[in-house]
């Protein structure tokens, strides 16, 4: 989720699709020309006031890894999704005495009109920490509102402090001072105009790239297609698998076609990770996602421009165990197949794009309205099982699927 400097705003909240690795909600608004005079200064506005040296926030970790926390604005508590790669954004359900900076009616490439307000929030409270005069965007994000999320807690707020992400204990600690000598791995970072942290990554100790740290991205690592081609040209990639379909279903269309899954050796400062599975995305920016934070307790020091890692366990699993398909909610508001990986159980069982899913094990989807709770239940069911029974297209047409490592060649 991000804003860039080329007059394009993307709010990424992934649409109704899930796989064994993730349940994601993605709404992509491509709003052309969404700029504000003096944009860098606009998002740099505001200050943070802490009562003590640290403040511990409880976070709710959704099945897909997304992080939710309570935010108080105008004495009312809202639920916000944390996103380190985009500006703070409010839905229209958030009310307060905001200073309106400007408003823009934006027409996107699909001729869809959207009114975006740029506002200043006089006071926003997280735990015992208060943020004053924070810049934000506000517009009608229906999909967020539908799922009970009132806004995005963005990089421009995080850039005011030092954030310690301890997901194993479902908490975030905001620090006033830097004291992380017990973290064995450290690297320098830079910040984008809106506060997005960027780390210099090295692939196979040869190829370097600036990578965004995006806790709003629900996976482990997404590799930019151009860098994938560079690594492929040098014959550095291992065990490549391809898949076909709609990789990301959006509000105005789908990112579709052929996608890749492979493994790389990744260097981040003095941290080296061998054989990390990565997806190759059409997104122009490689990203470290929130799944990485499940393996490493991570401190992002926005003030001193450092990032620290401490592993929860010995290594990241080098396998990519999946049933092999992703889903979407089709125009009839039914759960349907959006994407299938080759070398997977779904592929072998003949699961095809646009197949309608009628049930998963004992979860009946024939008459149950599709909702966030239902999809979350389906994800957890799949996450806990090594096999599932999927009913597709017609009543009684059951397919037994198994989860296995699709990066491993099968006989």
N, C-alpha and C positions, 0 to 999 in steps of 0.2 A: 504494500500500500504506500503510495508515495505521491509527492508533487515533484515535478522537475522544473528546470529553468527554461524549458523551451515551450512555454505557454500551453502545456498540456497537464490537466489534472486527472489522475486516476484514483478513484476510491475503490479499493479492492476488498470486497467482502465475498468470499467465494460462494457460488450458487449451490443449490442443493445437489451435492454429489458426495459420495463417500467411497472409500476403498478400505482394505484391511489396515492400511496405515493411517487413514485419516477420514474424518467427516468434515467437510469444508463448506462454507457458505460464501459465494462470490457474487458480488454485484459490481460490475465495472461501469462507472460513469466516465466516459472520455469527454471532458469538457474543454473545448478548444477556446483558447484566448483567456483562460481564467487566471489573470494576473492582477496584482495590486501594485500601485505606484510605490516604489521603495520596498519591494517584497521582503528582502533580507532583513531590513530593519523592522518590518511589521511583525515577523515571526520571532524576532529577538526580543520583542517587548516583554515586560513583566518581571516579577521577582518572586522569590521563594522565602518564606519565613518558617523556621523550625523552632519548636519549643525546647528541644534538647539536642543531643549529638546524633541521635538516631530516631527513626520512626518506623515501626513495623506494621506493614499492611497485610491483611489477610486477602488472599486471592482465590477465586474459584477457577479451577483448571477444568475446562470442558473436555469432552472425550477426544476432540481433535487437537487438544493442546492449547487452545486459545485461553487467554488470561482475562478474567473479568474482576473488577473491583468496584467498590462503592465510591461515588463522588458526590459531594454536597455543594449545591449551587443554590443561592437564595433560600437557605434553610430547608431545602428539599433534597432527598437522597435519590441519586440516579445510578444506573448500572452502565459502566463504560468498559469497552474493550481496549486493552493496551496495544499500542501500535508504535513501534520505534522508528518507522519509516514513512511517517506522514504527519501532517499537522493536526492539532486538536480540532475535532469536528463534532458539531452538535446536530442531532435531529431536531425537527421542529417541536418535539414533545418537551424539550428543555426550555424552560422559561426563566426570565430574570431581567434585571435592569441593565441590559447590555448597551454599550455604546456602538452604534452602527457606523462602521468605517466607510463602507461602500456596498453597493449591491450590483450584481451583474446578471443579466439574462443571457444565458449561454446556449448556443446552438451547437450540438455535436454533429459528427459526420453522418449520423442517421436522421438529421433534422429533428431531433428530440430537444425540446426546450426545457431548461431548468433554471430556476431563480436561485442564485447563491448569494448569501449575505456574508460579509466579512465583519466580524464583531470583536469587541474587546470585553472580556468577562471581568468585572470588577473584583470578584472574589470566588475562588474555587478551593475546596478543602478536601484533602486526602488524609485520613487518619487524623493526626494532630498537626499536620503540615498545611500551611495556607499559601496559595499562589494568588498573586495580585496582578490585575490588568493583563490577563493572558489573551493573546490573539487566537481566534478560532474561525472556522467556517461553519455556516449553518444552512442546511437545506433539507428538503423532505426526502429522507432516505427510508423509503417504505419498508424495505426488506429488513433493515436493522430494527425498526420499530415493531415490525410483526413478530420478531423473535425476542422482544423484551430488552434490547440493547439500545441505550439512549444516546450513545456517542462514542467517539474514539479519544482515548487519552494519548495525545500525540507526542512526537519527538520534541516539539518546542517547549513542552512542560518538562519532559525528562532532562532536557539540556540545562535546566537550572540546578541540577544536583548530581549525586552519585547514587546509582541504583544497583542494589544487590539482589539478583534473582535467584532465590533458593526454592526451586519448584518442588523438590523432594518433600519439603515441609510446607508447601503451598503458602509461601509468604514472599514478600518483597520488603527489603529493608532500605529505607532512604538514609544515606549517611551525609553528615555535614563535612566530615574530614576523611582523608584517604589513609587507611591503615590495613593493608591487605598483604602483609609480608608472608602469611601462611599460604597464599595462593601461588602454586609453583610456576604458572604460565602467565605471561604478560605480553602485551603488544601495544604499540601506538595506534591511535585511531585519528581520523579527521572527521569533521562534521559538515554536512550539507547545509544549505541556507536555512532549511526548516528544522535543523537539529539532527537529522538522520546520521547515525554513526556509520563510518566506513572503515574497513580494515583491509590491509594489503595481504592478499592470499597468494600462496605459491603452490602450484600444482607440480607434483613429481620433482620438486626442487629445481624446476626449470622455467616454467611459465608463470608470470606474475599478473595479478588482476586486482583492482579495487572492488571489494565486495561489500554490499550493504548488510547490516545487521538488522533484521526485520522480524520482530516478535509477533507481528500481525500475520506473517506467512506461516502456514500451519505444517510445514514439513521440515526436513533436516537440512537439505542444501539443494539449491536450484542453480544449475550451471547454464550460463548464457550460451546460445547456439554458436556464436562466432568462436568462442574459446573452446567449445567442444570440437569444432572443426580443426582448430590448431592442434589440440591434443591427439585427435584422430590421425591427422597428417603425420605426426611424429610417432605414430604407432605406440602410444603410451596407455591407451585405454584397455580395460580388461572386461571380458564377459558381457559384451554389449547385447542388450535386448531392445526390441522395438515394439511399439504399440500404435494403434490407430483409433481415431475417433475424435470426439470433442474433449480436449484436455481441460478446458475451462469454459463452462457455459456462462454466458454473460447476459446482461439486460438487453443488449443491442446486437446479439449475435454470439458466435462461439469461436474460440480458438481451436481450430481443428486441423487434422492432418496426421502426419507421422511424427512420433516422439520417441526419444531414446532414454534408456536407463543404463547406467554403467557404474564403474567404480574408479575412484581416483585416490592418489595420495595427496593429502592437504596439509599445508604448512600455514600456521597463524602465529607469527612471532616465533617464540621458542617452543611452541606446541606443534608436534607432527602427528597426524592421524593417518594410518595406512588403511587402504581398502575401504574407504567410506562410500556407501552407495549414494549416487546423485542422479537427479532427474534433469534432463536437458529441456529447457523451456524456451519458448519464443520470446519471453520477456527480455528486453535489452539489457537487464541488469542481473548479474549473479547475486544470490542472496543466501545468507545463513538464517534459518528459520527457528521457530520456537522449539521444535523437536531437539535441536542441538542443546538447548538449555535443560532438557531432561537428562542429558548425559554429563553436563558440566555445570556446576554452580558458577554463575557468571556475574561479574561486577562490571558495569559500564560507568566509568568515571568521565562524565561529560565535561567536568570542570578542567581536569588536568589532561584530558584526551588520552586516556589509557583504558585498556580492557584486561580483565583478569579472569583466569579459568582455574577451577579446581575440580578434578574428576570425581564423580560419585562412585565410579567403578573402574575396572581396569581398561576397558576399551569399548568403542562403539561396535555393535554387531555388524559384521561384514556381509551378512545375508540380506536378502530382500524378500521376506516371506509374505506372500499375498495370494488371495484367491484370483486376482488378475483382472478385476473389472471395476470401473467407476460408474456412478449413476448421475442422473439428472432428473428434474421434475419436468415432464413434458407439457405440452400445451393443454392436454386434458387433465393436468394436475395429478398424473400418475407417475410412480417411480419407474424409470426406464434406464436401460444401459446406455451410457454415453461413451465409454472407452473400454478397450480390451487390450491387455498385454499379451503378446506372443509368449509361448513357452509356459503359459499358466494353465491352471485347471479350467478356468472359464473358457479359454481358447480351445482346449482339447474337447470340452463338452459342447462346443458349438454355440456358445453364447455370442450373440451378435448385437451390434449397435442398434438401438431403438427397441430391443426386446423389452416388453413390459414385465416388471417384477410384481407378482401377485402375492408372494409370501416369502419370508425368510425363516426357516425352521417353524416355530409356532407363532411368529409374528405375522398376522394376517393383514395384508395391505389392500385387499379387494375393496373394502368399504370404509376402512379407517382413513380419515383425512390426513394428508401428509403435513407434518408439523415438525418443528425443531425437536420436540420431545420424542416423537416417533423415530426420527432419523438418528437421534442420539442413542436411543435404545437399540436400534439396528446396528449401529457402529459398535456399541459395547458387546452385543451378542456376537458379532463377527470377531471382535478382538479377543474374546475369551475362548473361542472355539477353533479347532484345527480343521473342522469340517462343517459344512452347512448344506442344508437342502434348500434350493431355490426353485420356486414355482414361476414359470415364465409363460407369458402370452395367453395360454388357455388353461382352464382349470384341470388339474391333474397332471400337467406336464412338468414333472419334477426333475431337477438336475442335482446330482450330488457333487459338490465341489470340495476340493481339499486345498489347504494352504501349504504352499511349499516355496522354496527359494527359487525364483524365476531367473536369477543370475547364474544358476548352476545348470550345466548342460544335462539333459535327460536322455536316457537311452530310447 
